[in-house]
Amino acid sequence: MIGIILTTYGNLASAFLDAVAGILGSQELVEAVDVMPRDGEREISEHLIEAVSRVRQADGVLILTGLCGESDFNICLSLFANQSVRVVTGLNLPMLFKALTYRSKLNLSDLATCASEGGKFGIIAC
């Protein structure tokens, strides 16, 4: 099974995790890393490294981040570039549900694509 990390500014990552738990129940190998305005690059890096080590399995880790270009996104790209970690940005609930649904069925690369597509298809203007 692929481990999943959610990371965003503020408490949004934890809120996403709470929403998932309320609908799907508690999930194993899923963690939220909330990045607060006072957190520097060193603190963010430490929190991400610790979270990845807790959810790492042979199948890898998928990190879902809030916005492209934010500190946590950039740090993830630099920290985990040569490891079995993929990063997808633009975190939303459809993306998260897709990742959780397919993480034991797909390899890491395919799961990153599936999550990204799930996030895009979950956005509909009516």
PAZAPA-4460 file (N, C-alpha, C; in steps of 0.05 Angstrom, whole numbers, plus 32768, in hexadecimal, padded with zeros to 4 digits):
% residues 126
    n_x    n_y    n_z   ca_x   ca_y   ca_z    c_x    c_y    c_z   seq   type   mol
   8011   7FE9   8000   8000   8000   8000   8012   8019   8000     1      M     A
   8009   802D   7FF2   8018   8046   7FF0   8010   8058   8007     2      I     A
   8023   8064   8014   801E   8077   8029   8017   8092   801D     3      G     A
   8007   80A2   802B   7FFF   80BC   8021   8004   80D1   8036     4      I     A
   8010   80E7   802E   8014   80FF   803E   8004   8116   8032     5      I     A
   7FF6   8125   8043   7FE8   813D   803B   7FF7   8154   8047     6      L     A
   7FFD   8168   8037   800B   8180   8042   8000   8199   8036     7      T     A
   7FF9   81AC   8047   7FEF   81C6   803E   7FF6   81DB   8054     8      T     A
   7FF2   81F4   804D   7FF5   8209   8061   7FDD   820A   8073     9      Y     A
   7FE1   8211   808C   7FCC   8212   80A0   7FC4   81F6   80A8    10      G     A
   7FAB   81F3   80B0   7FA1   81D9   80BA   7F92   81CA   80A5    11      N     A
   7F94   81D2   808C   7F84   81C5   8077   7F8A   81A8   8073    12      L     A
   7FA4   81A0   8074   7FAB   8184   8071   7F9D   8173   8086    13      A     A
   7F9E   817C   809F   7F90   816D   80B4   7F72   816D   80B0    14      S     A
   7F67   8183   80A6   7F4A   8184   80A0   7F42   8170   808B    15      A     A
   7F53   816D   8076   7F4E   8159   8061   7F4E   813D   806D    16      F     A
   7F61   8138   807E   7F64   811E   808B   7F4B   8118   809D    17      L     A
   7F42   812C   80AC   7F2A   8129   80BC   7F11   8124   80AB    18      D     A
   7F0F   8131   8094   7EF8   812D   8082   7EF8   8110   8078    19      A     A
   7F0F   8107   8070   7F12   80EB   8066   7F0A   80D7   807C    20      V     A
   7F14   80DC   8094   7F0E   80C9   80AA   7EF0   80C9   80B0    21      A     A
   7EE3   80E0   80AD   7EC6   80E1   80B2   7EB6   80D2   809D    22      G     A
   7EC1   80D0   8085   7EB2   80C2   806F   7EBC   80A5   806C    23      I     A
   7ED6   80A1   806B   7EE1   8086   8065   7EEA   8078   807E    24      L     A
   7EEB   8086   8095   7EF7   807A   80AD   7F15   8080   80AE    25      G     A
   7F21   8078   80C3   7F3D   807D   80C7   7F4D   806E   80B2    26      S     A
   7F62   807B   80A8   7F73   8070   8093   7F8F   806B   809D    27      Q     A
   7F99   8054   8097   7FB5   804E   809F   7FC8   8059   808A    28      E     A
   7FE0   805F   8093   7FF6   806A   8082   7FEE   8083   8074    29      L     A
   7FDF   8095   8082   7FD8   80AF   8077   7FDE   80C3   808D    30      V     A
   7FEC   80D9   8087   7FF3   80ED   809A   7FEF   8109   808E    31      E     A
   7FE9   811C   80A0   7FE7   8138   8098   7FFF   8147   80A3    32      A     A
   800B   8158   8093   8020   816A   809C   8016   8186   8097    33      V     A
   800D   8193   80AC   8004   81AF   80AA   801C   81C1   80AC    34      D     A
   801E   81D4   809A   8034   81E7   809A   8029   8202   80A3    35      V     A
   8034   820B   80B9   802B   8224   80C5   803D   823C   80BC    36      M     A
   8032   8254   80BB   8042   826B   80B2   805C   826F   80C0    37      P     A
   805E   8267   80D9   8077   826A   80E8   808C   8255   80E1    38      R     A
   8084   823F   80D4   8096   8229   80CD   80AB   8232   80B8    39      D     A
   80C4   822D   80BE   80D9   8231   80AA   80DE   8218   809A    40      G     A
   80F0   821B   8087   80F6   8204   8075   8100   81EC   8085    41      E     A
   8110   81F1   809A   811B   81DA   80AA   8104   81CB   80B7    42      R     A
   80F1   81DA   80C4   80DB   81CD   80D2   80C9   81BD   80BE    43      E     A
   80C3   81CA   80A7   80B3   81BD   8093   80C0   81A3   808A    44      I     A
   80DA   81A5   8084   80E9   818D   807B   80E8   8177   808F    45      S     A
   80ED   817E   80A8   80ED   816A   80BE   80D2   815C   80C0    46      E     A
   80BC   816C   80BF   80A1   8160   80C2   809B   814E   80AA    47      H     A
   80A3   8156   8092   809E   8145   807A   80AF   812C   807B    48      L     A
   80C8   812E   8083   80D9   8116   8084   80CE   8102   8099    49      I     A
   80C6   810C   80B0   80BB   80FB   80C4   80A1   80ED   80BB    50      E     A
   808F   80FD   80AE   8076   80F1   80A4   807B   80DC   808F    51      A     A
   808D   80E2   807C   8093   80CE   8067   809E   80B5   8074    52      V     A
   80B0   80B7   8087   80BB   809F   8094   80A5   808E   80A2    53      S     A
   8090   809B   80AC   807B   808C   80BA   8068   807E   80A7    54      R     A
   8064   8088   808F   8051   807C   807C   805F   806C   8066    55      V     A
   8079   806D   8065   8088   8060   804F   8084   8042   804F    56      R     A
   807D   8038   8039   807B   801B   8034   808B   8015   801B    57      Q     A
   808D   7FFC   8015   809C   7FF4   7FFD   8090   8000   7FE3    58      A     A
   8076   8006   7FE4   8068   8010   7FCD   806C   802E   7FC9    59      D     A
   8077   803C   7FDD   807D   8059   7FDA   806A   806B   7FE9    60      G     A
   806E   8085   7FE4   805E   809A   7FF2   8055   80AE   7FDD    61      V     A
   803B   80B5   7FDF   8030   80CA   7FCF   802B   80E2   7FE1    62      L     A
   8036   80F9   7FD9   8032   8112   7FE8   801F   8124   7FD8    63      I     A
   8009   812B   7FE5   7FF6   813D   7FD9   7FF9   8158   7FE6    64      L     A
   8000   816D   7FD6   8004   8188   7FE1   7FEF   819B   7FD7    65      T     A
   7FED   81B2   7FE5   7FD9   81C6   7FDF   7FDE   81D4   7FC5    66      G     A
   7FF3   81E4   7FC4   7FF8   81F5   7FAC   8014   81F1   7FA2    67      L     A
   8016   81F1   7F88   8030   81F0   7F7B   803F   820A   7F82    68      C     A
   8058   8207   7F8A   8068   821E   7F91   8069   8225   7FAE    69      G     A
   8057   821A   7FBF   8059   821F   7FDB   8072   8211   7FE7    70      E     A
   807A   8219   7FFE   8093   820E   800A   8091   81F0   800D    71      S     A
   807B   81E6   8017   807A   81C9   801B   807C   81B9   8001    72      D     A
   8070   81C3   7FEC   8072   81B7   7FD1   808F   81B7   7FC8    73      F     A
   809C   81CE   7FC9   80B8   81D0   7FC0   80CA   81BF   7FD1    74      N     A
   80C6   81BE   7FEB   80D6   81AE   7FFC   80D3   8190   7FF6    75      I     A
   80BA   8188   7FF1   80B5   816C   7FE9   80C4   8164   7FD0    76      C     A
   80C4   8175   7FBC   80D2   816F   7FA4   80F0   816D   7FA8    77      L     A
   80FC   817E   7FB9   8118   817C   7FBD   8120   8165   7FD0    78      S     A
   8110   8160   7FE5   8117   814B   7FF8   8114   812F   7FED    79      L     A
   8100   812A   7FDD   80F9   810F   7FD6   80FD   8109   7FB8    80      F     A
   810D   8119   7FAA   8110   8116   7F8D   811B   80FA   7F85    81      A     A
   812C   80EE   7F94   8138   80D5   7F8C   812E   80BD   7F9D    82      N     A
   8115   80BF   7FA7   810A   80AB   7FB8   80F0   80A1   7FAC    83      Q     A
   80E4   808D   7FB7   80CA   8083   7FAD   80B3   8094   7FB8    84      S     A
   80B5   80AE   7FB1   80A1   80C1   7FBA   8098   80D1   7FA2    85      V     A
   807E   80D5   7F9F   8073   80E6   7F89   8064   80FC   7F97    86      R     A
   8063   8114   7F8A   8056   812B   7F95   8041   8134   7F80    87      V     A
   8029   8139   7F8A   8013   8144   7F7A   8009   815C   7F88    88      V     A
   8005   8172   7F79   7FFC   818B   7F85   7FDF   8191   7F7D    89      T     A
   7FD2   81A2   7F8C   7FB6   81A9   7F86   7FA3   8199   7F97    90      G     A
   7FAB   8191   7FAF   7F9B   8180   7FC0   7F7E   8189   7FC2    91      L     A
   7F6C   8176   7FBC   7F4F   817A   7FC1   7F43   815F   7FCA    92      N     A
   7F2B   815F   7FD3   7F1F   8145   7FDD   7F1C   8130   7FC7    93      L     A
   7F14   8137   7FAF   7F12   8122   7F9A   7F2E   8114   7F95    94      P     A
   7F43   8124   7F95   7F5E   8119   7F92   7F65   8106   7FA9    95      M     A
   7F5F   810F   7FC1   7F65   80FF   7FD8   7F55   80E4   7FD9    96      L     A
   7F3C   80E6   7FD3   7F2C   80CD   7FD2   7F35   80BA   7FBD    97      F     A
   7F3D   80C4   7FA6   7F47   80B4   7F90   7F61   80A6   7F99    98      K     A
   7F73   80B5   7FA6   7F8C   80AA   7FAF   7F88   8094   7FC4    99      A     A
   7F76   8099   7FD6   7F71   8085   7FEB   7F63   806C   7FE0   100      L     A
   7F52   8070   7FCC   7F44   8059   7FC0   7F56   8047   7FB1   101      T     A
   7F6A   8052   7FA3   7F7B   8042   7F91   7F97   803D   7F9B   102      Y     A
   7F9E   8046   7FB3   7FBA   8043   7FBB   7FC3   8027   7FC0   103      R     A
   7FB1   8014   7FC3   7FBA   7FF8   7FC6   7FB7   7FE9   7FAC   104      S     A
   7FAE   7FF7   7F97   7FA9   7FEA   7F7D   7FBD   7FF3   7F67   105      K     A
   7FC9   800A   7F6A   7FDA   8016   7F56   7FF6   8019   7F60   106      L     A
   8009   801B   7F4D   8025   8022   7F55   8026   8040   7F5A   107      N     A
   803C   8049   7F65   803E   8065   7F6E   803A   8079   7F57   108      L     A
   8047   8074   7F40   8045   8086   7F2A   8028   8088   7F20   109      S     A
   801B   8071   7F1D   7FFF   8070   7F14   7FEC   807D   7F28   110      D     A
   7FF2   8079   7F42   7FE2   8086   7F56   7FE4   80A4   7F55   111      L     A
   7FFC   80AE   7F51   7FFF   80CC   7F4E   7FEE   80D6   7F37   112      A     A
   7FEE   80C8   7F21   7FDE   80D0   7F0A   7FC1   80CE   7F10   113      T     A
   7FB9   80B9   7F1C   7F9D   80B4   7F24   7F93   80CA   7F37   114      C     A
   7FA3   80D1   7F4B   7F9B   80E6   7F5E   7F98   8101   7F50   115      A     A
   7FAB   8107   7F3E   7FAB   8120   7F30   7F91   8122   7F1E   116      S     A
   7F8B   810C   7F10   7F73   810C   7F00   7F5A   810E   7F10   117      E     A
   7F5A   8100   7F27   7F43   8101   7F39   7F3E   811D   7F43   118      G     A
   7F53   812B   7F49   7F51   8147   7F52   7F46   8159   7F3C   119      G     A
   7F4F   8155   7F24   7F45   8165   7F0D   7F28   815F   7F07   120      K     A
   7F21   8146   7F06   7F05   813F   7EFF   7EF2   8145   7F15   121      F     A
   7EFC   814A   7F2E   7EEB   8151   7F44   7EE3   816F   7F44   122      G     A
   7EEE   817E   7F31   7EE8   819A   7F2F   7ED4   819E   7F17   123      I     A
   7EBC   81A7   7F1E   7EA7   81A9   7F09   7E99   81C5   7F0D   124      I     A
   7E98   81D4   7EF8   7E89   81ED   7EF8   7E6D   81E8   7EEE   125      A     A
   7E59   81EF   7EFE   7E3D   81EA   7EF6   7E2F   8204   7EF1   126      C     A
***
